[in-house]
Amino acid sequence: MEKNKSSQNIDFTELSKDEKSQLKHRITDSIYSYIQKKRRMKYALGIAAASVIILFSIGIFHTENQESAIEKFAKTQKDQSPVNHINLILGDSKKIEITEDHSTIAYSNSGQNVTIGNSKSVSQQASKANNVIFNTLIVPYGKRSEIVLTDGSKVWLNSGSKLIFPATFLGNTREVYLEGEAIFEVTHNKQQPFIVKSGNQNIEVLGTVFNVSNYADDDAIYTILKSGSIQLSYKNNKKEQFKILPNTLATYNRLGEDLKTKTVDVDKYFSWRDGVFIFKNDALKSIMKKIARYYNVEVVINDANLANQKFSGYLDVTEDIEHVMQTIKAAEVSTFEYHITNTNQLIINLKNTDHLK
C-alpha cells in the first residue's frame, strides 16, 4: 500500500474484523486511483519518438537464425555459482561486486568508462581487433539494478536476472542476451536494430511496448502488448505467426502448448520498476511467488484454500517484507499467521493452526 507516516504506525494485531474488511475495501479502491495517477504522470518511460520500452524475461518463441556470437558467449556463462550481491563482469573477467540492493550503472559512449553509483568508476577495453567484448550483469534474488548502455538505452533488471551485452555495439545490430526479467527503454536507431535474445527467442524492437514473462517455475509464458504490434512465432510451427493487438495478454501453456488471448489492463505488468506490485483478483499463491523472488525468500502456504484466496490492491515493495506481509494480512478477511524461519523460509498458515512443530 502507499507509503505514508500513518501507515507505518498501524497496529495490525488490534484491528477488528469490520476494520479489516474496511481496510481491504480501501486497498482495493486504491488501485484504481493509483492507476489513474500513473496515467496522468508523464514518465520518462513514456512512449517517445526516440525510445521504446519493453519488459520481458526468458521466452519460448523461437527462430531458426544461426547462433550469434552473444548466444555462444551466453552458453559459456551458465554454470556460474550463485551470488549474494550484484556482480558486473567486464570483458577482462574482472568482477565488480556491488553491495547496494539497487544500483545504477552507466556506460560512456565508447564503453571504455563505467560509472557505478555516484562515485565509483572503472575502465576497460571495449573492443579487441574490431571484435565485440561482452560484459555481464548478474542480479540475484532480492536485488535490482539499472544500467545505461553505450547507445543510451536504459535497462532495469528485476530480481534473479542476468544481462549479457557488448561493451560497445559494433556491426549492423545491437544485440543483448537476457535471463530473467527486465524493462528496456531502447534508443531508436533504424540503421542498427535492437535485438534481445533469450534462450531460443529473438525479439526485434520496432517501436513497440510489450512484456514477456517466462520464469522457469511458472506453468505458462505471458506476453502483454501495451502499444504497437508484435508477432509471435514458434520453433515447431515455422509457417504460422501470431500477431496480437494492444492491451492483449497472450498466454502460452507449456504443457498443453496452446495459446490463448484476452484483453487486460496492462499497468500492473510494468509497475515493479517503480517499487509497486499491482494485483487484481490474484490468488495469494501467485502474489507470494512474486514476493519470494523480490525478497529472496522461500514461501510455503500450508492451506490450499488460503493459497487460492483472491486479493486486489497494490503493495509498496520498497518497504521491508514484514510490512508487506502485514499489509496483505490486514486486508484479508480470512486472517492467517506467518513466520520467517532461520533458513529464510516464509511459512503461512491459517490462524490458530499448529505450525511451529
N, C-alpha and C positions, 0 to 999 in steps of 0.2 A: 504494500500500500504506500501512498505518498508519504514522503519523509517530512515530518514537522515536529516541533518540540513536544506537543501534547501526546503524539503517538509514542514517543519514547517512554512516557511515564504511565502507560496503561497497565493496570494490574489485571492480567488476563484471568487469573485464578478466581477473582471476585465477581466476574460477570455472571448475571443470571441467564436463564435460558432465553427469556424475552430479549435481553440486551444482546445476547449473541446473535439471535435472529435478526435484530435490527442492524447490528454491525454487518452481518452478511449482506443484507439488502443495500447498505451504504457502499460496501466494497463492490457489489455487483453493479450498482449505478455508476460508481466512479470510473469504471472502464470506458463508459460512453463519453463522459466529459473529458477524460484523458485523451481519447482518440480525436475528439473534436479539437482539443487544444493543439495536438500534434499536427493536425491537418492545417491549422491556421499558421503554424510556425513555418518560416522559410529556412529549412535545414540547409546546412552546407552540402548535405547529401541529396539535395533536390535534383530533379531531372533537368540538367542544363545541356546546352548545345555542346559544351566541351567535355562532358563526362557522362558516365553511365554507371549505375550501381547494380551489383549482383550479389546475392547471398546464397551460398550453397555449400555442399560437402560431398564426400565421395559418392560417385554415381554409377549407374549400370547402363547408361545409354551409350552404345558403342559405335565406333567407326573402324574401318578397315585400313586406316592410314598406317604407313610404315612407322615403326617405332622411332621416336625422335631422340635427340641427344639427352634431353632433360628426363625422358622416361627411362632411358638406360641408366642415367645417374641416380634416379629415384630408387631403382632396384638395388643399388649398392648401399642405400641408406636404411633399409627396412629393419635390420637387426640391431639397431641401436638400443642400448639399455634405457629403462625408464628414467626420467629426470624429475627432480623436485622443483627446479627453478626454470625460468625461461632461458633457453640457450640459443645464441646466434653463432652459427658456424660459418666462418669465412672460407674463401677458396683455398687458402693455405692450410686448412684444417684447424686453424686457430679457433678455439672455443671461448666465447664470451658468456659468462653466466650473469643473468640479470635477476636480481633478488626481489624487485618490486612485483606485486601481484598484477599490476597493469603497467605496461611500459610503452613508450613511444620511441620508435627508431626511424631515422631519416637518412636517406642516401643522397649524396651530391649528384649532380647531373652526369658526372663521369663515372660514378660508382666507386671511386677511389677513397672517398671520405665518408665515414658513417658516424652519425651523431646518435647517442643513446641518452634519452632523458634530456635534462637541461645543461648538463656539464660534461659528460664523458664523450670522448670521440676516439675513433680508431681509423687506421688507414690500411689499404690493401691494394694488391694488383687486381685491376678489374677485368683484364683480358690478357691472353698469352698467345702470341703469334696469330692474332686475329681469331683465336678460338675462345668460346664462351667459358667463363669461370662461374660456377654455381655457388650460391650461398644457401644456407638452410636456417629457417627459424622454427624452433620447436617450442610449443606452448603446452605444458602439462595440464592435467585437470586441476581446477581451482585457480587458474591464472588466465589472463587475457593480454593481448598485445596489439599495438597499432604500428604499422610500418608504411613509410612513403618510399616508393621505388624510384629508380633513376628517371623515369619518364614523368614523374609527378603523380602517378596513380597511387591511391591510398588503399590499404588493406587492413581490416580489423579481424584478427584471428580469435576465435572463441576457444574455450577450454578443450584440451585434448586434441589439438590440431597441429599440423606441420605444413609449412610452405617452403617449397624449393623454387628459387628464382635466379636469373642471371645477375651478376654484379652490375652489368650494364647490358642493355639489349642490343644485339647485333643481328644482321640479316633482315629478312623480309617480314618476320613476325615477332611478336612479343609473347613468349611462352612462359607460363609458370605451372607448377605442379602442386596440387593441394590434397592433403588428407585431413579430414575433419570438417570444420565449418568456418566460413568466413564471409564477410561483407567486402565487396570490391567497389571502389569508386574509380573508374578507369578513365584516364585521359584519352580523349578521342584522337585517333591518328589513322585516317583511311589508308594511308600508304603502308602502315605497319600494324595489321590487325592484332588485337589482344586475344590470346587463346589460353584457356585454362584447361589443363589436363588433370584428370583424376581417375586413377586406375585405368580402365578401358574407355573412359568417357572423354570426349573433346567438346568444349563449348567455345564457340567463337562469338565475341562480343560485337553486336551490331546495333547498338543504340537501344538496348532492351534492359528492363529491370526485372529480375526474377530471383527465385530462391529454390535451391535444390538441397534437400536434407537426406542424407543416407548414412546413418551411423550403423555400425556392424551389428549392434544388439537390437535394432528395430526390424520389424517384420516387413516394412514397406519403404519405398523410396518416394518422397514427396517433392513435387515440383510446383511452385507457385509463381504465377506470372503477374507482375504488377503493371507493366506497361509495355507497349510494343508487341512483339511476337517472337516465339521460339519454336523450333522444330525438334522433335524428339525422334531418335532412330535407335534401332536395336540390332545387335550383332547377328542374331538369329533370324532377323527379318530385314534384310538389306534393301528390299524393294519398297517397303512401306514406311512412310514417315508420318509423324503425328504433329500437327500444328495446333497450339492452344491459344486462346484469346485472353486479354487482360482480366484480372480478378478471378482467374481459374486455378483450382487446385487439381493437379493430376496425381493420382496415387497408383503406383505400380507395385503390386503384391509379388514379392519374390517367390513365394511358394506356388501360388496359382498362376503366376506370370500373366495376369490380366491387368488392364489399365482402365481406371475409372476417373471421371472428371466431375467437378461440381463448382459452382460459384461460391466464393468466400470473401470475407473482409480480410485483406492482406496485411493489415497493420501489425497484427500480433507476430507475424513471422519475421519482422525486421526490428522489433523493439529491444532485443537483448543488447544491441550495441549501446543503447542509452541506459543500460542497467535496469531494465524493466522486463518482467515476464508478463504477458497478457494471456489470460485464459478465458474461454467461453464454453461453458458446459464440458470441460475436460475432466476426465477421470483422475482421481488422486494419484493413481499409479503412473499416469502419463506425466503429471506435474512433477512427481518426485524423481522420475528418471532424468528430467532436465536439471532439477536441483542437485541430483547426485553428481552429474557432470560438472556443474558450475562450481560446486563447493568441494569436489573431490571426496565424496563420502559414498559408502555402500549403504543403500536403503533396503530395509526389509519391512514389508507390511504384512502382519500376521492375521489378516482378516480379509476374505475375498470381497465381502460386501463393502467394507470400508475402502478397499483398493479401487472399487468401481464407482464410488460416490463422486458426484459431479461438483465442480467448483467453477465460479465465474468471478473475475476480478483481475487486479494486477498486483504484482509483488515487486517491491523495491529491493532488488538483489544487490544493491550497494551496501545494504545492511548485512550484519552477520547472520549466520544460519539460524541462531536461536530466535532472533526477532522475526525472521521469515516464517519459521515454524509456528511461532506464537500467533502470527497474523492468520495463517491458514487454520490453525486450531480454533481461534476465536470466531472465525467466520463460518465454521461448520456447525450445523445443528446437532449432528451426531458427534459428540466430543470424543477425542482419542487422547491417548497418552503416548509419549515418545521419550526416548533417552539415547544419548550417544555414548557408545562403549569406548574402552581404551584402545580398541582396534579400529576405530574410526567407522563403526557401523552406526547407522541411524535406525533404531528399532521403533516401529509404530504399531500400537495395539489399541483395541477398543478399551475405553476406560474401565477400570476395576478388573482387568484380566491379570492373571498371574504371569508376568512377562520377565521377571527377574530371576528365573531359575538359572 
